[in-house]
Amino acid sequence: MVSLNYLASHSRNLESILQTYRQIDLTIQSVFLILGTFLLPRILESDTLYVALFFEFLLVSLSLFSFSVMRRFQKVIIARGEDVNWWHRLIVQAEQSLPPEDRSFTKFKIHQNVKFFSADYLNKFLNPADNISDDDIDILLGAD
């Protein structure tokens, strides 16, 4: 059996990478928003049609580029989220061999989902007699 410390360490590393990607995406999109906000008054204040069309072209180009960057980052973020869920799944599986009072990560995930599932369904994760399937773990992790 793989140690829980090993699993938690890898999970933390990937979660850190995921948060970094989210911060980078948010920063980049904020810069694009500021640039777009800067261009819009220039369009409205333009004296000639050609200047207005130039700034409109810049704004549309910036919008399309921003959308392209956002879509690419979204794919990376989703992939990293799936990686994190994979490690979380291994942690829940490894905790199934522990006594219920030592299943801290599983208890945390149950606490996160208490509003969405019945108490009976969630308590089966802490019952040593119940066999937990991969589908049950996916549901607990919200890995859809």
C-alpha positions as CSV (number, residue, x, y, z in Angstrom):
1,M,0.0,0.0,0.0
2,V,1.2,3.5,-0.9
3,S,1.7,5.8,2.1
4,L,-0.9,8.6,2.6
5,N,2.0,11.0,3.0
6,Y,3.2,10.2,-0.5
7,L,-0.3,10.6,-1.9
8,A,-0.9,13.9,0.0
9,S,2.4,15.3,-1.1
10,H,1.7,14.7,-4.8
11,S,-1.9,16.0,-4.4
12,R,-0.6,19.2,-2.8
13,N,2.0,19.7,-5.6
14,L,-0.7,19.4,-8.3
15,E,-3.1,21.6,-6.4
16,S,-0.5,24.2,-6.2
17,I,0.2,24.0,-9.9
18,L,-3.6,24.2,-10.6
19,Q,-3.9,27.3,-8.5
20,T,-0.9,28.9,-10.3
21,Y,-2.5,28.2,-13.6
22,R,-5.8,29.8,-12.4
23,Q,-4.0,32.9,-11.2
24,I,-2.1,33.2,-14.4
25,D,-5.3,32.9,-16.4
26,L,-7.0,35.5,-14.2
27,T,-4.1,37.9,-14.5
28,I,-3.9,37.6,-18.3
29,Q,-7.7,38.1,-18.7
30,S,-7.5,41.1,-16.4
31,V,-4.8,42.7,-18.6
32,F,-7.0,42.0,-21.7
33,L,-10.0,43.6,-20.0
34,I,-8.0,46.7,-19.1
35,L,-6.7,47.0,-22.7
36,G,-10.3,46.6,-24.0
37,T,-11.5,49.2,-21.5
38,F,-8.8,51.6,-22.7
39,L,-9.7,51.1,-26.4
40,L,-13.5,51.6,-26.0
41,P,-13.3,55.3,-25.1
42,R,-10.7,55.8,-27.9
43,I,-13.3,54.5,-30.4
44,L,-16.1,56.7,-29.0
45,E,-13.8,59.8,-29.0
46,S,-12.4,59.3,-32.5
47,D,-12.7,62.3,-34.8
48,T,-12.5,60.4,-38.0
49,L,-14.0,57.1,-39.3
50,Y,-10.6,55.6,-40.1
51,V,-9.3,56.1,-36.6
52,A,-12.5,54.7,-35.1
53,L,-12.3,51.6,-37.5
54,F,-8.6,51.2,-36.5
55,F,-9.4,51.1,-32.8
56,E,-12.4,48.8,-33.4
57,F,-10.2,46.5,-35.4
58,L,-7.8,46.4,-32.4
59,L,-10.6,45.8,-30.0
60,V,-12.1,42.9,-32.0
61,S,-8.6,41.4,-32.5
62,L,-7.9,41.7,-28.8
63,S,-11.2,40.1,-28.0
64,L,-10.6,37.2,-30.3
65,F,-7.0,36.7,-29.0
66,S,-8.3,36.9,-25.4
67,F,-10.9,34.3,-26.1
68,S,-8.4,32.0,-27.7
69,V,-6.0,32.3,-24.7
70,M,-8.9,31.8,-22.3
71,R,-10.0,28.6,-24.1
72,R,-6.4,27.2,-24.1
73,F,-5.9,27.9,-20.4
74,Q,-9.3,26.4,-19.7
75,K,-8.2,23.1,-21.2
76,V,-5.0,23.1,-19.2
77,I,-6.9,24.0,-16.0
78,I,-9.4,21.2,-16.6
79,A,-6.6,18.7,-17.2
80,R,-4.8,19.7,-14.0
81,G,-8.1,19.4,-12.1
82,E,-8.5,15.9,-13.4
83,D,-5.0,15.1,-12.2
84,V,-5.8,16.5,-8.7
85,N,-9.0,14.4,-8.7
86,W,-7.0,11.3,-9.6
87,W,-4.7,11.8,-6.6
88,H,-7.7,12.5,-4.4
89,R,-9.3,9.3,-5.5
90,L,-6.2,7.4,-4.5
91,I,-6.2,9.1,-1.1
92,V,-9.9,8.1,-0.5
93,Q,-9.1,4.5,-1.6
94,A,-6.1,4.3,0.7
95,E,-8.1,5.7,3.6
96,Q,-10.6,2.9,3.3
97,S,-8.1,0.6,5.0
98,L,-7.9,2.9,8.0
99,P,-10.3,3.0,11.0
100,P,-13.2,5.5,10.4
101,E,-11.8,7.9,12.9
102,D,-8.5,8.2,11.0
103,R,-10.1,9.0,7.6
104,S,-9.5,12.7,7.7
105,F,-9.5,13.4,4.0
106,T,-12.7,11.4,3.5
107,K,-14.4,13.2,6.4
108,F,-13.4,16.5,4.8
109,K,-14.9,15.5,1.4
110,I,-18.0,14.4,3.2
111,H,-18.2,17.7,4.9
112,Q,-17.9,19.5,1.5
113,N,-20.8,17.4,0.1
114,V,-23.2,17.3,3.1
115,K,-25.6,19.6,1.3
116,F,-25.8,17.5,-1.8
117,F,-26.2,14.0,-0.6
118,S,-28.1,12.2,2.1
119,A,-26.4,11.5,5.4
120,D,-26.9,7.7,4.9
121,Y,-25.1,7.8,1.5
122,L,-22.2,9.8,2.9
123,N,-21.8,7.7,6.0
124,K,-21.2,4.6,4.0
125,F,-17.7,6.1,3.3
126,L,-16.9,5.8,7.0
127,N,-18.5,2.4,7.5
128,P,-15.7,-0.3,7.5
129,A,-18.3,-2.9,6.4
130,D,-19.3,-1.1,3.2
131,N,-17.3,-1.6,0.0
132,I,-16.8,1.7,-1.8
133,S,-16.8,1.6,-5.6
134,D,-14.8,3.9,-7.9
135,D,-18.1,5.4,-9.0
136,D,-19.0,6.3,-5.4
137,I,-15.6,7.9,-4.9
138,D,-16.1,9.9,-8.1
139,I,-19.4,11.1,-6.8
140,L,-17.9,12.1,-3.5
141,L,-15.1,14.0,-5.2
142,G,-17.5,15.6,-7.7
143,A,-15.2,14.4,-10.4
144,D,-17.7,14.5,-13.2
